[in-house]
Amino acid sequence: MKVLWITNSAFPVISNQMNTKVPIKGWTHSAAKALIAAFNDIELAVASIHTVSNLKQIQSDKIIHFLVPQAAKTYAKNKRYDYIWRNIKDEFNPDIVHIHGTEYPYSYAYIRACGSKNVVVSIQGLISVIERYYFGGIKKLDILKSITVRDLLKFDTLFTRHRNLLERSTYEKLLIKDVNHIIGRTSWDKAHVWALNPDANYHFCNETLRPSFYNKKWTIKGCERYSIFISQANYPLKGLQQLVKAMPLVLKYYPQITVYVAGTNYFTNRGIRISGYGKYINRLLKKHKLSNHFIFTGSLSEQEMCRQFLKSNVYINISAIENSPNSVGEAQMLGVPCIASFVGGTSDMVEHEETGLMYRFEEYEMLAYYIYKIFSDDEFAIRLSENAIKKAVKRHDELINAKALHQIYLKMFS
């Protein structure tokens, strides 16, 4: 069975060969390795967006890689680059086409160019829903007050970014309505797929995590006490502002708290390069005298991310909306005590007071209390850790997920 995957970024092995930045999100690579290791009947090709100027083909690790020029992503809203998708289809002649994610117009461009026969689409996030929550509860007046020279010169205000999401959501809806097969993993994505295309065949399949998270375990003795880790924070939807608001309440009891934020520091010491959101967060940090409590780690590799999880006393997912964040899965697989906002499909991953703690996104007081609760009760933190590992090991089992995906392909192919 010949299967073509379409992904947003190249696999790490290709990035290394091409001397380009290795993508942070490597779980599609993990899933591919598990699939071809378990099933000899799969011949896999992966088409991914890359910095190449022309379509390029590379063979590596039993996988054919088609590197698609960045322009095919940038200009996917018109038909100019549809010929690339037709060329890939003609060259590989797939029995099944698996599109990973609906967030970018190039996913719909394949359907537009080649049709939807034997195409299945995996839901990652849903832009058409995410856009509703993009501003993360920040008042529009505060956003207006925070617009910087950098935003204006680069035409990159939060309002501009939101309009971009609205445009992309149009193509996402077209894609979901046009295909007959959808892969999801939460009650949230299933409901939204049903709302757009009630006749689609919905298939359940959990995600496989990056390999570093399968063979290590968090311990209370091995962590940095009273430390917090968040894995994303570069736009309002990810909720950094809510943690900043919660911090003063916890600092009354634990003044030594340190918050580690993965990713580029868009918020402090940026000068004229600071964005509007960065300016807003910087103002909040200074208002609450919190600047010394936040450390921005820079972009972390897979191994560095794993070490940061293990180092942390608690991991928090503070997003205004999520489907099933892999960062929560990674935290649970390692056994890091986890707090998550009760949004989207996250409640399918976290059982309150069993495998983690959940709170309403807007209620930063509850967030503060749950941080306090984990810091103040080691036995409770350890119980959350042990329970989370038991659930995560089953949810993210590589072989089980590979078998589920293989069965989906067989049903479509028969």
KEKE-825546 format. One record per residue (C-alpha): x, z, y. Coordinates in steps of 0.02 Angstrom, whole numbers, padded with zeros to 5 digits, always signed. Layout:
! residues N
XZY
...
! end
This chain:
! residues 414
+00000+00000+00000
+00075-00053+00166
+00038+00070+00306
+00078+00044+00489
+00086+00195+00603
+00073+00177+00791
+00150+00323+00887
+00191+00367+01067
+00376+00398+01037
+00510+00348+00913
+00565+00460+00771
+00719+00569+00803
+00827+00464+00685
+00793+00309+00791
+00822+00402+00954
+00992+00457+00887
+01035+00280+00834
+00982+00207+01001
+01067+00348+01098
+00906+00395+01187
+00823+00563+01215
+00756+00640+01055
+00568+00673+01073
+00515+00855+01075
+00362+00818+00969
+00436+00781+00798
+00291+00825+00681
+00242+00642+00650
+00417+00618+00580
+00393+00769+00467
+00226+00702+00405
+00302+00530+00371
+00444+00604+00269
+00323+00709+00166
+00210+00559+00135
+00342+00437+00073
+00428+00574-00028
+00267+00614-00121
+00198+00438-00148
+00297+00288-00208
+00153+00170-00174
+00171+00189+00015
+00273+00063+00113
+00280+00133+00288
+00314+00050+00455
+00309+00140+00623
+00278+00054+00789
+00327+00165+00935
+00349+00149+01121
+00532+00139+01172
+00647+00093+01316
+00693-00074+01237
+00658-00231+01341
+00598-00334+01192
+00517-00296+01025
+00652-00231+00907
+00649-00197+00720
+00758-00067+00630
+00759-00009+00448
+00798+00176+00422
+00754+00310+00293
+00643+00190+00193
+00541+00157+00350
+00531-00002+00454
+00532+00042+00638
+00459-00075+00769
+00518-00023+00943
+00388-00079+01070
+00442-00108+01252
+00389+00027+01375
+00296-00107+01472
+00169-00121+01331
+00121+00059+01368
+00129+00046+01557
+00025-00113+01566
-00086-00085+01416
-00241-00093+01526
-00227-00283+01533
-00199-00410+01394
-00025-00465+01447
+00066-00375+01306
-00066-00390+01170
+00041-00523+01085
+00166-00385+01037
+00036-00298+00929
-00013-00464+00849
+00170-00500+00812
+00191-00330+00727
+00034-00354+00624
+00086-00530+00570
+00263-00473+00528
+00216-00320+00425
+00041-00370+00366
-00021-00190+00343
-00161-00137+00227
-00195+00017+00335
-00158+00046+00520
-00147+00228+00574
-00148+00258+00761
-00082+00431+00807
-00170+00489+00964
-00299+00417+01082
-00221+00474+01245
-00140+00311+01302
-00217+00138+01328
-00093+00052+01211
-00190+00130+01065
-00343+00032+01118
-00234-00120+01155
-00197-00136+00968
-00384-00139+00929
-00414-00264+01069
-00278-00378+01002
-00298-00358+00814
-00470-00284+00780
-00521-00121+00698
-00527-00169+00514
-00442-00035+00406
-00387+00060+00562
-00392+00249+00566
-00359+00352+00723
-00291+00530+00723
-00358+00642+00860
-00220+00740+00947
-00291+00787+01116
-00442+00706+01197
-00407+00646+01374
-00592+00617+01406
-00620+00804+01383
-00453+00868+01447
-00481+00792+01619
-00623+00914+01650
-00502+01059+01639
-00348+00981+01717
-00342+01092+01871
-00342+01249+01764
-00464+01343+01875
-00359+01322+02033
-00469+01293+02185
-00456+01119+02260
-00421+01195+02431
-00268+01285+02358
-00211+01121+02282
-00230+01033+02449
-00131+01170+02536
+00008+01151+02408
+00037+00963+02422
+00221+00931+02461
+00322+00790+02539
+00384+00748+02366
+00204+00724+02306
+00162+00608+02450
+00320+00503+02436
+00299+00481+02248
+00108+00462+02255
+00105+00602+02129
-00016+00737+02186
-00120+00832+02059
-00269+00731+02118
-00175+00568+02079
-00130+00632+01907
-00311+00678+01875
-00369+00504+01925
-00243+00434+01801
-00321+00540+01663
-00493+00474+01709
-00430+00295+01693
-00349+00330+01525
-00507+00416+01462
-00602+00252+01480
-00490+00169+01350
-00495+00322+01240
-00685+00313+01231
-00678+00126+01193
-00555+00160+01052
-00657+00297+00971
-00817+00195+00984
-00736+00040+00907
-00655+00115+00751
-00740+00164+00589
-00618+00298+00533
-00559+00455+00624
-00441+00593+00566
-00466+00765+00643
-00437+00947+00600
-00550+01058+00707
-00735+01084+00738
-00697+01041+00920
-00627+00867+00890
-00761+00832+00759
-00899+00872+00884
-00825+00761+01018
-00798+00617+00897
-00979+00635+00841
-01037+00630+01022
-00948+00464+01051
-00966+00381+00881
-01087+00469+00763
-01068+00330+00634
-00879+00349+00615
-00809+00415+00451
-00728+00581+00497
-00583+00634+00383
-00504+00806+00385
-00316+00824+00376
-00205+00964+00443
-00038+00930+00526
+00136+00955+00456
+00257+01047+00569
+00438+01013+00610
+00556+01065+00468
+00645+01207+00561
+00486+01313+00557
+00466+01321+00369
+00610+01432+00316
+00629+01570+00446
+00534+01730+00482
+00508+01835+00638
+00542+02022+00632
+00503+02158+00757
+00681+02221+00744
+00756+02050+00772
+00659+02005+00929
+00696+02043+01111
+00574+02183+01148
+00446+02155+01285
+00483+01969+01296
+00351+01833+01310
+00369+01650+01265
+00264+01503+01322
+00308+01328+01265
+00232+01219+01403
+00192+01247+01585
+00220+01091+01689
+00041+01061+01745
-00109+01172+01786
-00204+01144+01623
-00066+01237+01529
-00114+01395+01623
+00049+01469+01689
-00047+01531+01841
-00153+01642+01729
-00002+01728+01654
+00071+01756+01828
-00092+01842+01878
-00091+01949+01720
+00089+02007+01735
+00069+02142+01871
-00056+02233+01759
+00067+02241+01614
+00220+02280+01720
+00145+02449+01763
+00182+02498+01583
+00327+02385+01538
+00429+02345+01695
+00567+02266+01589
+00461+02116+01534
+00544+01945+01530
+00444+01784+01517
+00533+01632+01444
+00455+01465+01491
+00511+01312+01393
+00537+01150+01488
+00609+01097+01655
+00599+01220+01798
+00479+01131+01915
+00440+01289+02010
+00590+01379+02088
+00745+01326+02183
+00683+01147+02195
+00693+01123+02384
+00613+00960+02441
+00596+00907+02258
+00462+01038+02222
+00291+00973+02171
+00126+01039+02234
+00095+01136+02074
+00273+01202+02081
+00244+01260+02259
+00082+01347+02207
+00167+01439+02063
+00317+01484+02169
+00202+01560+02298
+00115+01663+02163
+00280+01724+02093
+00339+01780+02264
+00172+01859+02307
+00179+01969+02151
+00370+01993+02159
+00390+01915+01987
+00528+01787+02013
+00656+01894+01921
+00543+01912+01770
+00527+01724+01734
+00664+01622+01651
+00642+01434+01635
+00742+01381+01483
+00750+01195+01513
+00701+01070+01380
+00729+01142+01205
+00773+01049+01046
+00680+01086+00886
+00811+01213+00831
+00821+01294+01003
+00632+01308+01009
+00631+01393+00840
+00763+01518+00897
+00664+01556+01055
+00507+01590+00954
+00602+01709+00840
+00679+01797+00990
+00510+01832+01070
+00401+01986+01055
+00243+01882+01081
+00198+01699+01098
+00055+01651+01215
-00043+01490+01222
-00132+01501+01390
-00206+01327+01406
-00373+01288+01485
-00409+01170+01339
-00324+01126+01174
-00370+01045+01010
-00256+01129+00884
-00091+01164+00970
+00057+01141+00854
+00149+01274+00953
+00022+01401+00889
+00050+01335+00713
+00238+01352+00735
+00222+01530+00801
+00109+01579+00657
+00220+01496+00527
+00366+01602+00590
+00255+01755+00606
+00274+01778+00795
+00127+01884+00859
+00015+01760+00950
-00111+01769+01092
-00215+01615+01131
-00353+01569+01251
-00522+01541+01167
-00535+01355+01204
-00564+01193+01111
-00514+01200+00929
-00395+01347+00945
-00521+01467+00867
-00505+01366+00705
-00322+01422+00699
-00329+01601+00763
-00441+01735+00689
-00459+01869+00822
-00368+02030+00777
-00320+01957+00607
-00199+01814+00636
-00186+01832+00825
-00281+01883+00980
-00400+01774+01080
-00465+01790+01257
-00567+01687+01379
-00452+01578+01485
-00519+01641+01652
-00504+01825+01604
-00322+01860+01642
-00360+02046+01632
-00396+02024+01446
-00235+01927+01428
-00141+02071+01509
-00224+02198+01396
-00181+02102+01238
+00001+02086+01291
+00000+02274+01318
-00083+02301+01148
+00052+02204+01053
+00194+02286+01150
+00125+02460+01121
+00080+02448+00936
+00217+02385+00819
+00112+02410+00663
-00025+02301+00737
+00102+02167+00787
+00175+02165+00612
+00002+02150+00533
-00040+02002+00645
+00127+01925+00595
+00102+01943+00408
-00078+01881+00412
-00032+01731+00519
+00105+01677+00400
-00015+01679+00252
-00138+01565+00342
-00008+01450+00420
+00084+01420+00256
-00076+01348+00181
-00130+01253+00337
+00037+01167+00364
+00088+01141+00182
+00184+00976+00180
+00128+00919+00008
-00055+00968+00029
-00064+00875+00195
+00026+00723+00124
-00098+00718-00021
-00246+00731+00099
-00179+00588+00205
-00145+00482+00050
-00324+00509-00009
-00389+00451+00160
-00288+00290+00145
-00350+00260-00033
-00532+00281+00021
-00506+00155+00161
-00410+00033+00051
-00531+00032-00095
! end
